[in-house]
Amino acid sequence: MTARPAVAYEQWLARLEMTFAHRQQKTKLVNTLREGPLSVQRAFYPETTGAAHLYLLHPPAGIVSGDELHVAATLEEDCQVLLTTPGANRFYRAREAKQMASKQCQFNRFTVADNAHLEYLPHETLVYTNANAFSHTQVYLDKGASYVGWDVACLGLPHIDQPFSKGQFTQTFSLYHNQGIRFHDRLALHAKDNLHQSRIGVAGHHVVGTMVLFNGNEASSNEWAKSVCSLIRTCIDELNLCSFMSVTQLQGVVVVRYLGEDSEVCREGFVHVWKQTRPQVSGHLAVQPRIWYT
C-alpha cells in the first residue's frame, strides 16, 4: 500500500509586529518582526506633518482553515501612523474537521503612546459562505493618544448567488484608555440564527460596518463627543445615508454604524466621515493614502 504524502501545511501562521518612533520630524518604522506571509511596504509621507502611511500586505489575500494572522503596531510618543490595505481581506470556506469547521482567525493589537495618533483604515473583509471566521482587534491608548479605525464585513457574495447561507462570523473590538476598558463591541453571527435574520439584528443584510473615533485629550469631555457626533450626522445627511448609517457615543468613544447591501457605499461614507472629523480627532487635515486612488 502506497503511503499518502504528508500535507505540507495544515495551517499557516503569519505575524507582523511593527514599532514606530518619532525621528527628525517624521514617524519612522524602526523595528519590524515578520513571520509567514505578512509584510509591510516602506512608509510613504504624503503629509507635511511627517505622518507615516503604510500598506499591510498579505500575498495570499485570504484566510483558510487553521490560519492565524497576527498584526501588532506599537507607536511611541508623538507618532502619527495610518495603516491601510491594498485590497479586500477574505475568509474563505472552512474545511470540515471532526464534524466542525476549522477556525480562521485574525488578531490585531495596537498600542499607542501619549500624543500619538493611529488610523487603521483597511479595505472590506469578505466572509464566504461556510466560513468559520474570527476577527479580534484590541487598541491600547495612553493619556493623550487618539485612534480612528473601521471594519467593513461583507457576509457572503449575494451578487454572484453565493449568499451567507452557512457558517459563522465573530468580530470583537476593545478599546482601552489609561489601562482601563473604555469600549467593547462584539458581533457574533451564525448564518441560520435569529440575530442574522431578525430586525433587531442585521435583518438579513450582508454588509455590516463599524467605525470608532477617540481622542484621549478629550476623554473626559462630553462636549467633544457631542460635537463630533453632530458633525457626523451632518455628513450622513449630506450623503443621503440616514437609512443606512447612524452615530452615537459612549464614554467619549464615538461609534458610527452602517447596515446595508453595498460595501462601497459604506466605505465611501466612512471615508467622508474621516475627512470631516480628522481635525477634531488628530488636529490635522485629511490626506488620503495614494493607494485609495488606484
C-alpha positions as CSV (number, residue, x, y, z in Angstrom):
1,M,0.0,0.0,0.0
2,T,1.5,3.4,-1.0
3,A,1.8,5.9,1.8
4,R,0.0,9.1,1.4
5,P,2.2,12.2,1.2
6,A,2.1,14.4,4.2
7,V,0.3,17.7,3.8
8,A,2.9,20.4,3.7
9,Y,0.8,23.0,5.7
10,E,-2.2,22.1,7.8
11,Q,-2.3,25.7,8.9
12,W,-0.4,28.9,8.1
13,L,0.6,31.2,11.0
14,A,1.6,34.7,10.0
15,R,2.8,37.5,12.2
16,L,3.8,41.1,11.7
17,E,5.0,43.3,14.6
18,M,5.9,47.0,13.9
19,T,7.4,49.6,16.2
20,F,7.3,53.3,15.3
21,A,9.3,56.2,16.7
22,H,9.3,59.9,16.1
23,R,12.7,60.9,14.5
24,Q,13.8,64.0,12.7
25,Q,10.3,65.4,12.4
26,K,8.9,62.2,10.9
27,T,7.3,59.0,12.1
28,K,9.6,56.1,11.2
29,L,9.2,52.4,11.3
30,V,12.2,51.5,13.4
31,N,11.7,47.8,14.0
32,T,9.8,45.0,12.2
33,L,9.3,41.4,13.1
34,R,7.9,39.2,10.4
35,E,6.8,35.6,10.3
36,G,5.0,33.9,7.4
37,P,3.2,35.7,4.5
38,L,2.7,39.1,6.1
39,S,4.7,42.2,5.3
40,V,4.5,45.9,5.0
41,Q,5.6,48.3,2.3
42,R,8.0,51.1,3.1
43,A,6.4,54.2,4.6
44,F,5.0,57.0,2.4
45,Y,5.0,60.6,3.6
46,P,2.3,62.5,1.7
47,E,1.6,64.8,4.6
48,T,3.6,67.8,5.7
49,T,3.2,66.6,9.3
50,G,5.6,63.7,8.8
51,A,2.8,61.1,9.3
52,A,3.7,57.7,8.0
53,H,1.3,55.9,5.6
54,L,1.9,52.1,5.4
55,Y,0.2,49.4,3.4
56,L,-0.2,46.0,5.1
57,L,0.5,43.2,2.6
58,H,-0.8,39.6,2.8
59,P,0.0,38.0,-0.6
60,P,-2.4,35.0,-0.1
61,A,-5.2,37.6,0.1
62,G,-7.3,35.3,2.2
63,I,-7.5,33.2,5.3
64,V,-8.3,29.5,5.2
65,S,-8.9,26.9,7.9
66,G,-6.4,26.8,10.6
67,D,-4.8,30.1,9.5
68,E,-4.0,32.8,12.0
69,L,-2.9,36.3,11.2
70,H,-1.4,38.5,13.9
71,V,-0.8,42.2,13.3
72,A,0.7,44.4,16.0
73,A,1.8,48.0,16.0
74,T,3.4,50.0,18.8
75,L,3.6,53.8,18.4
76,E,5.9,55.7,20.7
77,E,5.2,59.3,21.7
78,D,4.3,61.9,19.0
79,C,4.0,59.3,16.2
80,Q,1.3,59.6,13.5
81,V,0.6,56.4,11.6
82,L,-2.0,55.5,9.0
83,L,-2.4,51.8,8.2
84,T,-4.4,50.6,5.2
85,T,-4.5,47.6,2.8
86,P,-4.3,47.4,-1.0
87,G,-7.4,45.3,-1.3
88,A,-10.1,43.3,0.4
89,N,-9.3,40.6,3.0
90,R,-11.1,37.2,2.7
91,F,-12.3,34.5,5.0
92,Y,-12.7,31.6,2.6
93,R,-14.9,28.5,3.1
94,A,-13.6,26.5,6.1
95,R,-12.5,22.8,5.9
96,E,-14.6,20.4,7.8
97,A,-12.6,18.7,10.7
98,K,-14.2,16.3,13.1
99,Q,-17.7,17.4,12.2
100,M,-16.7,21.0,12.9
101,A,-15.4,23.7,10.5
102,S,-11.8,24.6,11.4
103,K,-11.4,28.2,12.7
104,Q,-9.9,31.1,10.7
105,C,-8.6,34.0,12.8
106,Q,-7.1,37.5,12.5
107,F,-5.8,39.3,15.6
108,N,-4.9,43.0,15.7
109,R,-3.2,44.6,18.7
110,F,-2.3,48.3,18.6
111,T,-0.5,50.2,21.4
112,V,-0.4,53.9,21.2
113,A,1.7,56.2,23.5
114,D,0.9,59.7,24.7
115,N,0.3,62.3,22.0
116,A,0.5,59.6,19.2
117,H,-2.2,59.0,16.7
118,L,-3.1,55.8,14.9
119,E,-5.5,55.3,12.0
120,Y,-6.4,51.7,10.9
121,L,-8.4,52.1,7.7
122,P,-8.4,48.7,5.8
123,H,-10.5,47.7,2.8
124,E,-13.5,45.4,3.4
125,T,-13.4,41.8,4.7
126,L,-15.3,39.3,2.6
127,V,-16.7,36.4,4.6
128,Y,-17.5,33.5,2.3
129,T,-20.4,31.1,3.0
130,N,-19.4,28.2,5.3
131,A,-16.6,30.2,6.8
132,N,-15.8,29.9,10.5
133,A,-14.2,33.3,10.9
134,F,-12.9,35.2,13.9
135,S,-11.6,38.8,13.9
136,H,-10.3,40.4,17.1
137,T,-8.9,43.9,17.5
138,Q,-7.5,45.4,20.7
139,V,-6.4,49.0,21.0
140,Y,-4.5,50.3,24.0
141,L,-4.2,54.1,24.3
142,D,-2.1,56.1,26.7
143,K,-3.1,59.6,28.1
144,G,-3.5,61.9,25.0
145,A,-3.3,59.2,22.4
146,S,-6.0,59.1,19.7
147,Y,-7.4,56.5,17.4
148,V,-9.7,56.1,14.3
149,G,-10.5,52.8,12.8
150,W,-13.1,50.9,10.9
151,D,-14.1,47.4,9.9
152,V,-16.5,46.6,7.0
153,A,-17.7,43.0,6.8
154,C,-19.4,41.6,3.8
155,L,-21.3,38.4,4.6
156,G,-21.4,36.1,1.6
157,L,-21.3,37.2,-2.1
158,P,-25.0,37.6,-2.9
159,H,-24.3,39.5,-6.2
160,I,-22.9,36.2,-7.6
161,D,-25.6,34.0,-6.0
162,Q,-23.4,33.0,-3.0
163,P,-25.3,34.3,0.0
164,F,-24.1,33.7,3.5
165,S,-26.3,30.6,4.0
166,K,-24.0,28.6,6.2
167,G,-21.1,29.4,8.6
168,Q,-20.4,31.9,11.3
169,F,-18.5,35.1,11.8
170,T,-17.4,36.6,15.1
171,Q,-15.9,40.1,15.4
172,T,-14.7,41.8,18.6
173,F,-13.3,45.2,19.2
174,S,-11.9,46.5,22.5
175,L,-10.5,50.0,23.3
176,Y,-8.6,50.7,26.4
177,H,-7.5,54.1,27.7
178,N,-5.0,54.5,30.5
179,Q,-5.2,50.7,31.1
180,G,-9.0,50.8,31.7
181,I,-11.6,49.4,29.3
182,R,-13.4,52.2,27.5
183,F,-15.4,50.4,24.9
184,H,-16.1,46.8,23.9
185,D,-18.1,45.6,20.9
186,R,-18.9,42.1,19.9
187,L,-20.7,40.8,16.8
188,A,-21.4,37.0,16.7
189,L,-23.4,35.8,13.7
190,H,-24.4,32.4,12.5
191,A,-26.0,32.2,9.1
192,K,-29.1,30.5,10.4
193,D,-29.6,32.2,13.8
194,N,-32.2,34.8,14.7
195,L,-29.6,37.6,15.0
196,H,-28.7,37.3,11.4
197,Q,-32.4,37.4,10.2
198,S,-34.1,39.5,12.9
199,R,-35.0,43.2,12.5
200,I,-33.3,43.8,15.9
201,G,-30.2,42.1,14.5
202,V,-28.8,42.6,11.0
203,A,-32.2,41.9,9.3
204,G,-30.7,39.7,6.6
205,H,-28.4,42.5,5.4
206,H,-25.0,41.4,4.2
207,V,-22.8,44.4,4.8
208,V,-22.0,45.5,8.4
209,G,-19.7,48.4,9.1
210,T,-18.3,49.9,12.3
211,M,-16.2,53.0,12.7
212,V,-14.6,54.1,16.0
213,L,-13.2,57.5,16.9
214,F,-11.5,58.5,20.1
215,N,-9.3,61.4,21.3
216,G,-7.5,60.8,24.6
217,N,-7.1,64.5,25.3
218,E,-10.9,64.9,25.2
219,A,-11.7,61.7,27.1
220,S,-13.5,63.5,29.9
221,S,-15.3,65.9,27.6
222,N,-18.9,65.1,26.7
223,E,-19.0,68.3,24.6
224,W,-16.2,67.0,22.3
225,A,-18.1,63.7,21.7
226,K,-21.4,65.5,21.2
227,S,-19.8,68.0,18.7
228,V,-18.2,65.1,16.7
229,C,-21.5,63.2,16.6
230,S,-23.2,66.3,15.4
231,L,-20.6,66.8,12.6
232,I,-21.0,63.1,11.6
233,R,-24.8,63.4,11.5
234,T,-24.4,66.3,9.0
235,C,-22.1,64.1,6.9
236,I,-24.6,61.2,6.9
237,D,-27.4,63.6,5.9
238,E,-25.2,65.1,3.1
239,L,-24.6,61.6,1.7
240,N,-28.3,60.7,2.0
241,L,-27.4,57.7,4.1
242,C,-29.7,58.3,7.1
243,S,-31.4,54.9,6.3
244,F,-28.1,53.0,6.5
245,M,-25.8,54.9,8.9
246,S,-26.1,56.1,12.4
247,V,-23.8,57.6,15.1
248,T,-23.7,57.5,18.9
249,Q,-21.1,58.0,21.7
250,L,-20.3,56.0,24.8
251,Q,-17.9,57.3,27.4
252,G,-16.3,59.6,24.9
253,V,-16.0,56.9,22.2
254,V,-17.8,57.9,19.0
255,V,-19.2,54.9,17.1
256,V,-20.5,55.0,13.5
257,R,-22.6,52.1,12.2
258,Y,-23.5,51.0,8.7
259,L,-26.0,48.3,7.9
260,G,-27.0,47.7,4.2
261,E,-26.1,46.0,1.0
262,D,-23.2,48.0,-0.6
263,S,-19.7,47.8,0.8
264,E,-18.5,50.6,-1.5
265,V,-21.3,52.9,-0.2
266,C,-20.3,52.0,3.4
267,R,-16.6,52.6,2.8
268,E,-17.1,55.9,0.9
269,G,-19.3,57.0,3.8
270,F,-16.6,56.2,6.3
271,V,-14.0,58.0,4.2
272,H,-16.2,61.1,4.1
273,V,-16.7,61.0,7.9
274,W,-12.9,60.5,8.4
275,K,-12.1,63.5,6.2
276,Q,-14.5,65.8,8.1
277,T,-13.6,64.7,11.6
278,R,-9.8,64.2,11.3
279,P,-9.1,67.8,12.6
280,Q,-11.2,67.1,15.7
281,V,-9.5,63.7,16.4
282,S,-5.9,64.3,15.5
283,G,-5.6,68.1,14.8
284,H,-4.6,67.6,11.2
285,L,-6.4,67.8,7.8
286,A,-7.1,64.6,6.0
287,V,-4.7,63.4,3.3
288,Q,-5.9,60.2,1.5
289,P,-3.4,57.3,1.0
290,R,-2.3,57.2,-2.6
291,I,-3.4,53.6,-3.0
292,W,-7.0,54.6,-2.5
293,Y,-6.9,56.4,-5.9
294,T,-5.9,53.2,-7.8
